[in-house]
Amino acid sequence: MKRVAIVGGGVAGLAAAYEMARVADGGGERMRVVLYEASSRLGGIVETVREGGFVIEGGPDGWMTEKPWARELAVQLGLGEELIYSNDEGRRTYVLLDGRLEAIPDGMRMMVPADLATLDQSALFSAEAKDAFRNEVTRAEELRAAAPAQDESVAEFVERHFGDEVLEKIGAPLLSGVFGGDVRKLSVRAVMAPFVAMEREHGSLIAGLQARAGVKKAPIFTTLRSGLGTLIDRMVAAIPQAWIHLGVEVVSIRRDGGEWVVGTNVGEERFDVVMMAAPVHVARALMEPLDARAAELMEMEASSAVVVGFAYDDAARVPVPAGFGFLVPAGSNNLLLACTFMDQKFGDRIPAGGRLLRAFFGGEAAKRVMRCGNDETAAVARMELARILGPLPEPRVTVVRRWPLSLPQYGVGHLERMAELEERVRRMDGLWLLGNGYRGVGLPDLIRDAREAVRTLAAHTVSSLH
């Protein structure tokens, strides 16, 4: 019987435990699995609040449709009928510019326009920025030749193609909304790999996007009708309850005689395999005594986020422009990072006639409001929203969630560091690193990694028996 410890009960840890339960049910080798979660609940930053007919996400509100792994898991869990998609026919994102909301031109993918004609009517960009977009197509060969052999920051990449203004107005806010990070530190190869590939092939990103214009596009985002918390609930229900140990904090791991010894706040236990699915700063501290170089490779900044959901009974009293929400560039004299108009992004989030907004704080603002109580945090969010949208009524439901150090920053050189880290970890027989600090931050990435790890472990175990 193989003894497996899973450290962390977030999405990655649960997906690993779920896959182990499937392997065991499928007649694979019997396993004794212990999932350690230091807090009193499972699911990490995924949490859904359902109140008064509203479906309010405390963490992510969905996933990128083009990555199939979360959808595959949902279908496997019997949630195929629950899958719903973003209302892309009404997809429009705004940027706060001089105190007003200006729409990002239609058809843009991140900061790249597929159709230059859409820029003509846009008040978002200056004449100089519009010229920079048009010139980018004519500079295709120059850009391809200038593409560096090594990694670079997102800022350097975007500035090379489009200049400072495009970076500041939409590049930085869009990337900060996803990664919560500093575009002057983020690795372009780690966080914008498709665009790097596009540059290699076409030179011009606009030309690369136009070359794919005929490809039928699926809706950008997917979620579950009853909320992402249902995905967590279904996984938990499929995992033997005896495996789950809540309120147990792992304080050490060490190697002893071919076994892993996991020390917790309630004692020690021995295992054949440890799947480390804790947040990267926690995992790093546990790795330090095992391999100082591995711990050094795991050292990365992480940003915090604060999410405030406001549910209103009467949408007419909370008018918002048609679209998915808005971004707030740095220097806009507003503490918010972004706001999503949830009832317009997805269907089935509200009772008839309602409105659902989610406001986000990131970076330094998140650090400041993190120290406030729920009422004060909600008051600050309402005040900042009102400065942009106008006076707001009292919400029917308010949800405040704090996620400290929840978004690891993939700095320049991240892929090279992770390749070295993986090689070092591979030499430590029976240790796996899972979670959002290594190979992607989205739910599909976490699910893919965790399930692949278990399948690889199971295949290795079977082959070693023959």
Secondary structure in CASP SS format (residue, H / E / C, confidence):
PFRMAT SS
TARGET T0000
AUTHOR 0000-0000-0000
METHOD secondary structure of the structure
MODEL  1
M C 1.00
K E 1.00
R E 1.00
V E 1.00
A E 1.00
I E 1.00
V E 1.00
G C 1.00
G C 1.00
G C 1.00
V H 1.00
A H 1.00
G H 1.00
L H 1.00
A H 1.00
A H 1.00
A H 1.00
Y H 1.00
E H 1.00
M H 1.00
A H 1.00
R H 1.00
V H 1.00
A H 1.00
D H 1.00
G C 1.00
G C 1.00
G C 1.00
E C 1.00
R C 1.00
M E 1.00
R E 1.00
V E 1.00
V E 1.00
L E 1.00
Y E 1.00
E E 1.00
A C 1.00
S C 1.00
S C 1.00
R C 1.00
L C 1.00
G C 1.00
G C 1.00
I C 1.00
V C 1.00
E C 1.00
T E 1.00
V E 1.00
R E 1.00
E E 1.00
G C 1.00
G C 1.00
F E 1.00
V E 1.00
I E 1.00
E E 1.00
G C 1.00
G C 1.00
P C 1.00
D C 1.00
G C 1.00
W E 1.00
M E 1.00
T C 1.00
E C 1.00
K C 1.00
P C 1.00
W H 1.00
A H 1.00
R H 1.00
E H 1.00
L H 1.00
A H 1.00
V H 1.00
Q H 1.00
L C 1.00
G C 1.00
L C 1.00
G H 1.00
E H 1.00
E H 1.00
L E 1.00
I E 1.00
Y E 1.00
S C 1.00
N C 1.00
D H 1.00
E H 1.00
G H 1.00
R C 1.00
R C 1.00
T E 1.00
Y E 1.00
V E 1.00
L E 1.00
L E 1.00
D C 1.00
G C 1.00
R E 1.00
L E 1.00
E E 1.00
A E 1.00
I C 1.00
P C 1.00
D C 1.00
G C 1.00
M E 1.00
R E 1.00
M C 1.00
M C 1.00
V E 1.00
P E 1.00
A C 1.00
D C 1.00
L H 1.00
A H 1.00
T H 1.00
L H 1.00
D C 1.00
Q C 1.00
S C 1.00
A C 1.00
L C 1.00
F C 1.00
S C 1.00
A H 1.00
E H 1.00
A H 1.00
K H 1.00
D H 1.00
A H 1.00
F H 1.00
R H 1.00
N H 1.00
E H 1.00
V H 1.00
T H 1.00
R C 1.00
A H 1.00
E H 1.00
E H 1.00
L H 1.00
R H 1.00
A H 1.00
A H 1.00
A C 1.00
P C 1.00
A C 1.00
Q C 1.00
D C 1.00
E C 1.00
S E 1.00
V H 1.00
A H 1.00
E H 1.00
F H 1.00
V H 1.00
E H 1.00
R H 1.00
H H 1.00
F H 1.00
G C 1.00
D H 1.00
E H 1.00
V H 1.00
L H 1.00
E H 1.00
K H 1.00
I H 1.00
G H 1.00
A H 1.00
P H 1.00
L H 1.00
L H 1.00
S H 1.00
G H 1.00
V H 1.00
F H 1.00
G C 1.00
G C 1.00
D C 1.00
V C 1.00
R C 1.00
K C 1.00
L E 1.00
S E 1.00
V H 1.00
R H 1.00
A H 1.00
V H 1.00
M C 1.00
A H 1.00
P H 1.00
F H 1.00
V H 1.00
A H 1.00
M H 1.00
E H 1.00
R H 1.00
E H 1.00
H H 1.00
G C 1.00
S C 1.00
L H 1.00
I H 1.00
A H 1.00
G H 1.00
L H 1.00
Q H 1.00
A H 1.00
R C 1.00
A C 1.00
G C 1.00
V C 1.00
K C 1.00
K C 1.00
A C 1.00
P C 1.00
I C 1.00
F E 1.00
T E 1.00
T E 1.00
L E 1.00
R C 1.00
S C 1.00
G C 1.00
L C 1.00
G H 1.00
T H 1.00
L H 1.00
I H 1.00
D H 1.00
R H 1.00
M H 1.00
V H 1.00
A H 1.00
A H 1.00
I C 1.00
P C 1.00
Q H 1.00
A H 1.00
W H 1.00
I E 1.00
H E 1.00
L E 1.00
G C 1.00
V C 1.00
E C 1.00
V E 1.00
V E 1.00
S E 1.00
I E 1.00
R E 1.00
R E 1.00
D E 1.00
G C 1.00
G C 1.00
E E 1.00
W E 1.00
V E 1.00
V E 1.00
G E 1.00
T E 1.00
N C 1.00
V C 1.00
G E 1.00
E E 1.00
E E 1.00
R E 1.00
F E 1.00
D C 1.00
V E 1.00
V E 1.00
M E 1.00
M E 1.00
A C 1.00
A C 1.00
P C 1.00
V H 1.00
H H 1.00
V H 1.00
A H 1.00
R H 1.00
A H 1.00
L H 1.00
M H 1.00
E C 1.00
P C 1.00
L C 1.00
D C 1.00
A H 1.00
R H 1.00
A H 1.00
A H 1.00
E H 1.00
L H 1.00
M C 1.00
E C 1.00
M C 1.00
E C 1.00
A E 1.00
S E 1.00
S E 1.00
A E 1.00
V E 1.00
V E 1.00
V E 1.00
G E 1.00
F E 1.00
A E 1.00
Y E 1.00
D C 1.00
D C 1.00
A H 1.00
A H 1.00
R H 1.00
V C 1.00
P C 1.00
V C 1.00
P C 1.00
A C 1.00
G C 1.00
F C 1.00
G E 1.00
F E 1.00
L E 1.00
V C 1.00
P C 1.00
A C 1.00
G C 1.00
S C 1.00
N C 1.00
N C 1.00
L C 1.00
L C 1.00
L C 1.00
A E 1.00
C E 1.00
T E 1.00
F E 1.00
M H 1.00
D H 1.00
Q H 1.00
K H 1.00
F C 1.00
G C 1.00
D C 1.00
R C 1.00
I C 1.00
P C 1.00
A C 1.00
G C 1.00
G C 1.00
R E 1.00
L E 1.00
L E 1.00
R E 1.00
A E 1.00
F E 1.00
F E 1.00
G E 1.00
G H 1.00
E H 1.00
A H 1.00
A H 1.00
K H 1.00
R H 1.00
V H 1.00
M H 1.00
R C 1.00
C C 1.00
G C 1.00
N H 1.00
D H 1.00
E H 1.00
T H 1.00
A H 1.00
A H 1.00
V H 1.00
A H 1.00
R H 1.00
M H 1.00
E H 1.00
L H 1.00
A H 1.00
R H 1.00
I H 1.00
L H 1.00
G C 1.00
P C 1.00
L C 1.00
P C 1.00
E C 1.00
P C 1.00
R C 1.00
V E 1.00
T E 1.00
V E 1.00
V E 1.00
R E 1.00
R E 1.00
W E 1.00
P E 1.00
L E 1.00
S E 1.00
L E 1.00
P E 1.00
Q C 1.00
Y C 1.00
G E 1.00
V C 1.00
G C 1.00
H H 1.00
L H 1.00
E H 1.00
R H 1.00
M H 1.00
A H 1.00
E H 1.00
L H 1.00
E H 1.00
E H 1.00
R H 1.00
V H 1.00
R H 1.00
R H 1.00
M C 1.00
D C 1.00
G C 1.00
L E 1.00
W E 1.00
L E 1.00
L C 1.00
G C 1.00
N C 1.00
G C 1.00
Y C 1.00
R C 1.00
G C 1.00
V C 1.00
G C 1.00
L H 1.00
P H 1.00
D H 1.00
L H 1.00
I H 1.00
R H 1.00
D H 1.00
A H 1.00
R H 1.00
E H 1.00
A H 1.00
V H 1.00
R H 1.00
T H 1.00
L H 1.00
A H 1.00
A H 1.00
H H 1.00
T H 1.00
V H 1.00
S H 1.00
S H 1.00
L H 1.00
H C 1.00
END
